[in-house]
Amino acid sequence: MKKSIIFSIALSLGAFSCNTDEFLTVTPETALSSATFFKTESDFIQAVNAAYVPLRTIHNITSHLLTEQHSDNARYVRNVLFGATENQSNLADFNVPTANGVTTNGNVLTAYRQNFLMIARANQVLALIDASTIPDATKKNVKGQALFLRALGYLDLARYFNRAPLQLTPVGNRSEAAAALATGDQLYAQIIKDATDAVGLLPAKSAQEAGRATSGSARALLANVYMIQKKWTDAETQLRAIVSSNEYSLMPNYADAFSTSTGNKNTKESVFEVQYLEGSAGLNGNFLYNMVPYPIAANELVTITGTSNAQPLSGEGNNIPTPDLIEAYEASDKRKEATIGMITLSGALHADKTFPYIKKYARPHALHNNHGMNWPIYRYSEVLLFLAEALIEQNKLADATPFLNQVRTRAGLANTTATTQAALRDAVYQERRVELAFESKRLFDLVRTGRLETVIKAYGDRVKANKARYYFPVEGFVPADAFTIITPYYGLPAAEADLSPNF
């Protein structure tokens, strides 16, 4: 989908048409224009509903590959008889092909286009809603959701690329789409503005329809930006507001912080999560199937999925937990059992045929490659860890430790023994790694804390020194250029560069 097509889609009803009972349901495209469609309260609700839809593609396909596999948390298991799958493996090997600031990696392209699709749909709502005559409460709610989603889209783009076209109005043609690139600072300034406005417009979680953005969601996003910018007091303000709202709390059991395929969604721990629906409506997830080692036989896969029609999978299995992550858990940490499972694959081309897999999303569902588990964007445990970190960076150590210990206590661990600022900082980094494993956080954490090059270089040395330990089937299989491109940001997608003189 070219950039011009992305933005023109936002002008058709197909970009916005959703059933109000299930806000992610997409109905067939029509020829109605934005001028004739945006009239009623229902029109605007349907329009903002559709702005959520790209999140399903982003988290079904790309986010875990770009953030977890492109870190020291996860690798890939390749069936060498299948052929090259470099769009995934070069993420794990830190040799993403990049020249003149652009890359041909297909996962990077998908993330870029889907985030801009979300932004385009939000822009269309924001361009028309102030002049509408719909009820004020609905107007505020819909506008707040659109602002939140635009901020969320630009947050992804800023963290992936540190530059991107800054589009704040609907785009009707290719020349308008080829806007100048904004810097990371300019993107973050707009994200802060949008998220701040969204906080004032959106209702609290208890007053909002399940699955939609809330004032708490917007505060979490705003705090996330302040953490990136090291504006610790600003982050503390937003995070304390979430805590004091009494809208959120930790689930007693860590595993219950994640949904099943048909239930346990949007729990009291959920600050914002992507909604999936198992079944034939086209709203389902399949990210679990991208997180198992291959090749896997049907009778092996069914032990993870519980489906009635399990099918064998070959090729490359992605997002396989690294030994480094597995060893990062303390001995009595309950999260390890909830997060990582083990499976033996009879057809594996490895001497050791037993592999770890991501268990936290492995919930029984009915049909192969079709599940309804939601994807967490922000959980209350991350709010607590962000708050602890913000306080530690201000040297408010006594204030910080109770928030850190809340997360540890739920995991079955004793209170932290760290007492100095440096030790507590490391304790929070460690806690974030194991608490938020496989939630698309690890790469961003390494970048924002300035640890990416040091951590990944050491990790790369371990991979190359012991290839079999890191799931390579033959000793000489590590690419010669592995771990040679350790940079905090991806190149912009080459396919988009073909459409813009500004890349």
Buried (B, 14 or more C-beta within 10 A) or exposed (E): EBBBEBBBBBBBBBBBBBEEEBBBBBEEEEEBEBEEBBEEBEBBBBBBBBBBBBBBBBBBBBBBBBBBBBBBBBBBBBBEEEEEBBBBBBBBBBBBBBEEBBBBBBBBBBBBBBBBBBBBBBBBBBBBBEEBEBEEEBBBBBBBBBBBBBBBBBBBBBBBBBBBBBBBEBBEEBEBBBBEBBEBEBBBBBBBBBBBBBBEBBBEBEEBEEBBBBBBBBBBBBBBBBBBBEBBEBBBBBBBBBBEBEBBEBBEEBBBBBBBBBEBBBBEBBBBBBBBBBBEEEBBBBBBBBBBBBBBBBEBBBEBBBBEEBBEBEBBBBBBBBBBBBEBBBEEBBBBEBBBBEBEBEEBBBEEEEBBBBBBBBBEBBBBBBBBBBBBBBBBBBBBBBBBBBBBBBEBBEBBBBBBBBBBEBBEBEEBEBEEBEEBBEBBBBBBBBBBBBBBBBBBBBBBBEEBEEBBEEBBEBBBEEBEEBBBBEEEEBEEEBBEBBEBBBBBBBBBBEBBEEB
